[in-house]
Amino acid sequence: MTIYSGPVFDMARQQFSEIADYIGIPEDERGRLLYPKRAITVSCPIHRDDGTTAVFQGYRVQHHLSLGPTKGGTRFSKNVDIGEVAALAIWMSWKCALAGLPYGGAKGGITVDPPSLSLRELEALSRRYMQEMIPFVGPHTDVMAPDMGTNEQIMAWFMDTYSVYQGKTVTEIVTGKPVASGGTVGRREATGRGVVHTAMRAAERIGLNPSGATAIVQGFGNVGSVTALELAARGVKVVGVSDHTACLHDTRGLPVVAIDRHVAVHGRLAGFSTEAAADPATLLMQPCDILVPAALERVIDAGVATRLQCRVLAEGANGPTTPDADAVLRERSREIFVVPDILCNAGGVIVSYFEWVQDLQQLFWEENEVNSRLTRVLDRAFDQVSARAEREGVGYRMAAMAIDVEKVRAAKQTRGLFP
Ligand code: NAD
């Protein structure tokens, strides 16, 4: 399967290989579990505002169809490639299985730097991408959602474009839509809320009192901003935040509500304060109780892992910790409690599932119902991981991966192999 390559795909493959060794999956069964079922590549041409034509490369990878439709976000980023999208699709599969959702994983992306487009160009690109994907997606085939570089507005354009081609409104083709166009209350906040909920469960286990604890959050987009606000609301002092334009650190605590307002208006952290400006290269290694990487993958390598000074590492981003770093963190498991990404940031896909169910039924829930169901699903997953980790004397990542890979394997084994 040479079409999948690159450091992010290698990381997903290595993680799978470690878990396959751990739970004893025979060699000849591994390819069926690891490699994506389908990978689609499309060229998306658009008219630029200056009258020229530009073409952008788009991808969608559907990992497995053994438990239901595939489900996963769409990433707009200048570095996206098919290997990264495939890795993210694989991680989505493990995440959905762990939470008990009836989905396989998928992921999509366009290689584009979103700020380089005008709003009109962004809409044209979003609509053209969805139009190109119509033969390969559907409410019972593959359901899209937001990820890095995409948001509720883009999901509304996706849904509208798909619906126009069907001749009727099909809200259930996409989740993470605005509430005004068939989205669910609580989806925008769901990932950050889940990150904080699982971080609090971890804090409880190590006897860390959130009131007066400190936190650092890398990334101030959908996941990072909600995480920072939720932490502050629980009495945690947020001492560091960053995005791709600025990095702020102040041991006295940062005014996260004002920062959030600034980012909502300007779209970036830069310009908020020069007083608290800090070096982004060392932010993750500053002392804090709860560290939340909520931006890119592979930001914690073995060198960074050695120098982390947190007590809880709550992985808001997908794949922020490399396998080498994970080995270091296993050695440091008495000092640092790792809440792995597939558990920590699962709140997003859990509430996306709720959105899909509500759209299919045309029956909408109150926000407190969404939130209490979210907490219930997360707690069930957390308790299962915790029990297995204790029983087998392994870390939470190993325990979580063992549970979800076994679930996907059991689905494949009981359904059999056609023909
Ligand atoms: P987003 O586009 O809303 O925000 C990304 C943030 O990361 C921005 O603030 C950006 O400035 C920042 N960033 C980019 N490069 C950076 C750098 N080098 N240093 C510091 N910050 C940097 O994206 P998001 O939806 O918040 O996603 C963030 C992460 O969470 C991704 O790994 C994504 O896959 C994961 N995730 C998102 C969801 C979701 O529901 N949105 C769900 C699960 C996991």
Boltz pocket constraint, residues with backbone or C-beta under 6 A from the ligand:
constraints:
  - pocket:
      binder: B
      contacts: [[A, 146], [A, 147], [A, 148], [A, 149], [A, 150], [A, 187], [A, 191], [A, 218], [A, 219], [A, 220], [A, 221], [A, 222], [A, 223], [A, 224], [A, 242], [A, 243], [A, 244], [A, 245], [A, 246], [A, 280], [A, 294], [A, 295], [A, 296], [A, 297], [A, 316], [A, 317], [A, 318], [A, 345], [A, 346], [A, 348], [A, 349]]
      max_distance: 6.0
